[in-house]
Amino acid sequence: MAWLRGRDPGLTALRRALRAAIVTPSLLAVTYLGLGRPTVAVFAAFGSLVLTLFVDFGCPMRERIEAQTALLLGTTVMVLLGSLAGRTAGLAGAVTFVVAFCVLFSGIVSSTLAGATTSLLIAYVLPVTLGGPVDTVPERVAGWAAGGVVSVVAVALLWPAPPREQLRTATARACSLLARRLRAEVDCVPERAAHEQALQAAVREAREGLADLRKTFYGTPYRPTGLSMSGRALVRLVDQVIWLGSVLEQEPAKSGDPLSEAVVCEVELATAVLLENSAALLRAETPPPRSLDPHLARLDAARMRLERAMVGLLPEKVAVAAPGPAGGPGTGGGPLPATATAAQHAPATASGPVPSTAPGRVPVPAPGAADALIGALGPSFRAQNMSFVVTSIAGDIELAVTARLRGRRDRLLGRRPPGSDSALSSAQERFAAHLSRNSVWLHNSLRGAAALSVAVVVAHLTGLDHAFWVVSGTLAVLRSNAVSTGQTVWRALLGTVLGFAVGVTLILALGGHPVVLWLLLPLVIVLVGLESAVAAYTAGQAGFTVVLLVLFSIIAPQGWRLGLVRIEDVALGCAVSLVVGLLFWPRGAAAALGRVLCEAFSDGGRYLRGSVVSGLSRCDGTGATGTTVAATAATVPASGGDDRRRASASARRLDDAFREYLAERGAKRLVLADVTALVDAVAILRLTADAVTDLWSRAGHARPGDRGAAGAEILGSCESVVTWFESAGAALAGDGDAPGPPVGRPAVDAALRESVRRDLTAGTEQSAATAVRMVWTADHLDTTRRLQADIDAPVRAAAAAVARR
C-alpha cells in the first residue's frame, strides 16, 4: 500500500478500478445472462467501463455528480449519432470529422470537458464502427444509458475520493510564503544583521513555494480551469502570484531617508497582512466571519500615505517657503489616490506625523529636490508595485471564494458577484483566442478529427470484423507530432502483442470456461485501472487488450483469433495516425512553442507600448507631450481593451503550446527551466502593462507644461524594450538571431529629471503627481529591462536550438 500510495496519491486510481471492477461485470451479467440481450450487454458494459474508468472529476461531490450526469447525457447522444451515421463509409467519414473536431476543439472551454473527450469519442466510435440495422439503435442507447446511470451511482456511493484542489492549495501556500518573506524584509529594516538568516530562509521557502505552484499548474495536460467564475479567478491568480514573486526578487533600494523607509515598511506590512488573510480565505472551506475589506482598506490607506509622501513630504523637507500659484489646483486631471484631505487626516508614521499642505499645492522645492524625490522613488516604486499586485490577488481570491459558495438558486439564475464576467463571454473569448493559425489546440483538433475520419472510412472499406479497433488504435496513438506518434505506434503494437500473449495464454490455460472468465474479468479491470496510474503506456495497452479479450470471449467466444484480429486492426489504426501526424504536424510541439512565444512577446509588447503611450498622452493638458510623443500617439493607438484581449489570447495559446511541449514524448531539446522562464516572462510583460494602465487610470490630463523631452525619453526606453521582445520572439520562431543583452539606460535621464524639477516648482499637487507617475512609468520599464536580462540566456539557448533544427 505504501508503494501504491507513492504512485497513486489518495488511491484515486484504485478507487476507480474497484468501482469499474464491480459495476461492469455486474451490469454485464444482468443484461447478457439475465435479459439475454447481447447488444444491450455490449453497450452497457462499455458505458459503465468508459464512464467509470476513463474519467476522473476531482471536484466537490455536488459538482462531480453534475459533471458525471452531463457526461452521461453527452455520450448517450454520441451513441445515437454514431449509430445513425454508420450506414455508409462516406457519411460515416464526414460526420466523424465534424463530431471529432467539435469534441476536441470544445476542450478549450474547460479542463473538465477536455478530460472527457476520450469518453465522448469512444461513445461515438463504438456504434459508428460496429454497424448494424436501424432497429438496434434503441437497444444501443438503452444499454449505454443503463451503464451511465450505474456509473453515476457508483461514483457517488462507492469509495468517493475527496476533492482534489491541488492548484488552490498550492496557490494559498505560495501566498503565505511570500507574505512571510515580506515580513522578514520589514524586520531587517532596523537591524539587518540580526534578521539576515531568517530573511534568507524566507526567501528560499518562497522560491520553493513558487516552484511548487508552477509544477502544479503545468502538471496537467489541460489548463486547469472551466467556465465557472471560481475556476477562472483561480487561474488568473497563478500569473499574479508568479508576478509578485518576480517583483519581490528585485532587491529593495535604500533611500537613506527615515520617513521614506517608514512609509515603505508600512505598505509592506499591510501587504503582508492582506496576503496572509487572502491565503487563509482561499484555504477555507467555509468563509470566515471577517472579509478582506478591513485589510484592503489598511493597504489602500498605507499606499495613499506612501504616494502622498512622494508628492509632498520630500519636497517639503527641502522647500523654500513660497506660496503655490494662485487659483488653486488645476481642473484637467486628478492627483494620485492620496488626496490632500486624506493626507491631513493620516495617522502618524514611525518617523512622526505626516505634514499637511494646502489642498492641491505642494511647497516650492529648493534646488536638488527633484533628485531627492527621484532617489526616494526607488524603494517606494517597489512597494507601490507589490501593493497593486496583492490588491489584485485579494480581489480575485474574494471573487473565487464568493462564486464557489453561491447557493444553487443563484447558480441557476446566473447571478454573479460584482466585477465578474459571464460564462458565455469567457467561452467566446477562448474560442476566439484559438481561432488562429498558431493555435496548438486548433492544430490538434484538426489532426485528430482527420485521423479518426480516415480511420472510420478505412475500417468500413476494408470490412474488418472488428473495425472499432482500427479507430481505437488511431485514438490511442495520436500524439503531438509525427516523431512521437511513431514512438507511440511501436508502444501500442508492443502492448497489444503482450496483452494478446497474456490473454490467449490465460484463455487456453483456463479452457475458455465461462465461470473462470467471469471471475477473471473484474481482476483484469482492476489491473488496467491501476496501470493507468502506476505503469507505463505499453503496460496499459497490454492490460486493455486482456480486458477486451476476456470481455468479448464472454459475449462472443473466439479465443485466440480475437487477439490476432485486434493486432491487425490496431496496426492499421496506428498507420493511419502516423500518416495524418506527418501531414498535419511535421515539426512537433517545440516548433509550435517557438511560434506561439513569438506571437505572445509581440502582443505583450504592443500592449505595453499602448499603455505607456496612453499614459504619456495625459502629461499635458492638450493631450500631447511634444513632437515625438505626439507623433507616436498618432501612429500607435493608446492601449485599450483590444490590446489587452489580444495579449491575453496569445497567453492562452502559449499555455496550451507549453503543456503540449511538456506532454510530448521523447527527449527535450531545451532545458525545462529556460522554457518556463520564457513562459513566465510573457505573463510578467502583460501584467506590467496592466500596472502601467492602472497607474494612469486615475489621472486626467495634467496642466500644460514642457514635458515633451521627458516623454520622449520614456517612449524611447519603451521602444527599446518592445523591440528587444519582438526580436527575441522572431529568433524563437526561427526568423532571425537572438537580440543579445538588452541595452541599459541611466536610472534617471536628464530630461526626466528636468521635467520633475519643473513640475515640483509649479507648486501644485497635480503637477507633482504627474512627475511621480512619469518616474514610476520609467521604473516599470527598467523593471522590464531587468526581466530581459534574466531571460537573455534562455532566449539565446532556445534560438540556437531552433537554428540547429
Disulfide bonds with the S-S distance in Angstrom:
none
